Amino acid sequence: MSKIALTPLTGSCGAELSGVDLAHLSDEDFAQIHQAWLDYGAVFIRDQDIELETLVAFGKRFGNLEVHPIVDGLSDAPEITRVLKPAGESASFGTGWHSDNTFFEKPSMGSVLYGKTIPPYGGDTLFANQYRAYETLSDGLKHTLDGMMAVHSASHAYTVAGTQEKYDKKTAITYTWSDSIMDEVIHPVVRTHPETGRKALFVNDMFTLRFDGMSKEDSQPLLQYLFHHCVKPDFCCRFRWSENAVALWDNRAVQHYATDDYQAFERLMYRVTIEGDKPA
C-alpha cells in the first residue's frame, strides 16, 4: 500500500506530500500525486535528491514536455530550463503573477520545478487558486465574462527594458529572439478545466493584453479589476523552498509568483514544463 501522506497548506490551494520517492515511483503513487495535483492546484514534495533525468521522466508522466521558444534550455536537454539567480542580483524570471505561457495557442498544462541551491530565507513561490477566483465573482460578472475572449501575447514580458542582456547571452538565464514574441492568441476569459470540469478565470497580468474586440484602453478597467481579484490573499498559498524540494502546479487552475527578496544569495533550480491543450 502507498505510504504517501498529504498535508494541505491552506484552505484555498497547495498541499505537501510526504512518503514520496520520485526516483522509484509506482503507478499507484503517481496516481495519488496526480489526483492531489488536480485537487490542490500545486503540490510540493521535499527531500528528493534526484538526477535531472528523473525530473524529466517524472514530468513526462503527465504528458509531453515543451521546449520553450524564447527561454534557452540546457544544450544537451533543451526541455530543461536552468533557473539560476546569482548572488548579488535581483531575480528576473517569473517575478510577476502569471500562468505559464498563455501566449501559446496551447498554453502549458503545468510545470515541475526542482530546487537545488536554496537561500537561507526568501525566494518563496506564491500560488493563487483560479477556481476560487471565478467562483467568488458576483453572478452578474460571471454572466458577463462567460463567453468573453481575451488576447494574450509575449510582447510585453519578453521585450521590456532590461531583457536585452538576456538576448545577448550575458546573463544567467538567456533568451533567443523569436518572431512569435509579437504574435497574439485568443483564449476564453473563463476556461473549463478538461479533467476536473471546473471553471477558472484565465487572465493574467503578464500576458493578457486586452479583451477580444475591445481596445486596450476600453479593456483596462475590467482587466485590472480581474488581475487584482485573481490573486487575493484568500485564494493563495506560499511555499518556502528547501534543498531538493520539488513543486508541481496545474497551470490550468492556478497562477504563481516568484518573490524577489533574496538578492544577497544564489539560487539554482531546474524546471520542465508540460504541453497543454487549447483552452475551452
N, C-alpha and C positions, 0 to 999 in steps of 0.2 A: 504494500500500500504506500501511497505517496506520503512523504513527510513534510510537504510544503505547508507552511503556515502563513496566513495573511493578516496584516495589521493595517487598517485604514489610517491615513494620515489626517484627514479632515472629514467633515460631513459632506463635502462637495465633490472632491476628487482625490486621487492619489492613494496608493497603498504600497507598503513594503512587504516583500515576500522573503521568507527565510526557509532554510532547508532545501535550497536550490543549488545544483552543481551544473552550470551551463556546459562544462566540458563532457559531461556524461548525462545527457538529458533524455529521459524516456519519452515515449509518445504520450503517456499519461501525464507526466509532469508538464510537457509542453501544452497539452490541452488545458491544464489548470492555469498556466501562465497566460495563455491566450484569452481564456474567459475572464481572468482578472483584468487584463488589458481592456477588454470590451466594457467591463462593469465599472472600472475606476478611471479610465482615460489615460492614466500614467501609472506605471508600476516601477518599483525600484528594488534591485537585488544587490546586496553588498557582498564583499569578500569573494570576488570572482577573479582569481589570478590566472588569466587565460591568454592564449596566443591570439593574434589577430585573425588567424584562420578560423578559430572557434567563434569569434564575433561575427564573421561573415557567414558561417554556417548557421548560426542562430538567427541572423536576420533573414536568411533565405528560407527559413521555415515559415515565415509569414508571407513571402512572395519574392518576386524578382527584385534585385537591388538596382538602384539608379546610379548612373554616372552623371554627376552634375555638369551642366553645360558651361558653367561660369567658374565655380569654385574648383580649384585643382585638387585632384585626389593624389594618392601615392602613385609614383611612376610605375611600380610593379603590381599595384592593386588599385586601379582608378576608382573603384566603388567605395574605397575607404578615404575619408577626409581626416587629415591630421589637424586637430584643432589645438594649436599651440598659442598661448598668450605668454610672451616673455616677461620676466621680472622687470619692473620699472615702466611698463607700458600699460595703457588702458586697453580693456577688452574692446574688440571691434567686430565681433561676429555674433549675431543673434541678439544684440543688445537692444531689443525693442519687441513689443508684443506682436506675435505673428503666428500664423500656421505655415508650415514649411511649403515653399514652392507653389503657392496658389497661382502663380503666373504661368504654370504649366497647364496645357489642355487637360491633362490628367494629374492633378496635384498629388503629392506624395501621400501614401497611405499612413506611414508612420516612420519613426526614426529610432535607432538604438545608439546610445552614447555611452562610452566606456571611459571612466576616469582613471588615469594612471598617476600623474603628478598633481597633487591636490594641495592648495594653500591651507595654512593652519586655520584660517577663517575667511569668510567671504566667498563669493562666486556661486552662491546658491542659484538654483533654477526654479522659477515660478511657473505654475500651470494654472489655467483657468478653464472651467467646465462650460462648454458652449451649448450643451443641452440645457443647463440651468439658465444660461443667458437668454435662450429663447423662451423657455417655459415661464420665466418671471416677467416677460413683457405683458403689457395690457392686451386684452382681446382685440381691441381696435388696432393696435400697432401690429399684432400678429397678422390680422386680416390684410393690413396694408402691405406688409413685407412678403407674405406668401405669394409666390409668383413673380416677384421682382427679381431683376438680374443686376449684377454689378460687374464692372470692368476691373480686371487685375493686370498688373504689369510689374516687371522688374526695373522699369525705367527710373524710378526714384531710388530704390535701395542700392542699385549697382552702378549708378552714375553720380552719386552725391559727392560733394567735395571731400577729399581725404582718401578716396579709393584709388587714385592714380598710382600710388606706390605699390598697391597690390597687383595692378596690371603690369607694372614694371618689374615685378618679381623681387621687390626689395623688402618684403615683409614676411612674417612667419606663416601667414595664410595668404596664398596668392590666387589671383584670378586670371582667366583668359577671356578676352573680349569675344562676345557672340552677338550677332545681329539680333538674336532672339530677345535680347535685353529690352529692345524697344517695342516688341510685339505686345499686343493687348489681347486678352482672352476674356470670355464672358462666362460667369458662373452664377448659379442661384444664390440669392441672399440668405435663404434658408434651405439647407440641404437635408435630405433624408439619409441617415446612415444605412449603407447597404447590408450590414449584418444585424444591427440592433433594431432597425426600423424607426428609431427616434429622430426627431427633428432637432437641428442645431443651427445656430447662427454661423454664417460662413463669410464674414468680412473681417479684415484685419488692417491695422494702421500702416503696416509696412508695404503691402502690395495692392490694396484696394484703392482705386483712384476715384471712381465715381459710379453712380448708377447708370445702367444702360439706358440710352435715350434721354439723358439729362446732362447738362453741363457740369463741370467741376464745381462751379460756384453754387449752382442750384442744389447739388448733392451734399455739399459740406455740412449744413446744419444737422441733417438727419444722420449722415455718416459719422460725424464727430460724436453725436449722442451715442450711437451704437458702439463706437470704438471704446468709449469710456464705460458704457454699460457692460460690455463683454468681459471686462477684467475687474469687476467689483471684487473687493476682498472676500465677500461671502461666497464667491464661486471658486476660490483659489486654494491651492496648497503650495508649500515651499519645501524643496528638497535640499538638504545640506549634504554636500558631497563628502565621501571618504575614499581613500585609495582603493582601487579595484571595484568600485561600485558601478553598476550598470543601470541606466534609466532607459525605458522604452515608453513611447507615448503614441496615442492614436490621433493622428493629425486631422481626422475627420470629426473629432469630438472635443479637442482641447486646443487652446493656444498656449504658447510658452514664451518665457522672457529670461534672458541670461543677465544676471546682475553684474555691474561693473564696479565692484567695491574692494578689489584686492590688487591694486596697482603694484604694490611692492613685491608681489610674489609671482612665480612662474606657475602656469597650469598647463597640463598636457592631457588631451583626451583624443579619442578616436570615435568616428561616427560612421554608421552606414544608414542608408535611407531606402525605404521600401516603396516600390512603384505602386501607384494608386489607380483609380479609375475616374471617369468623368463624373463630377457631382450631379446628382439628380434631385 
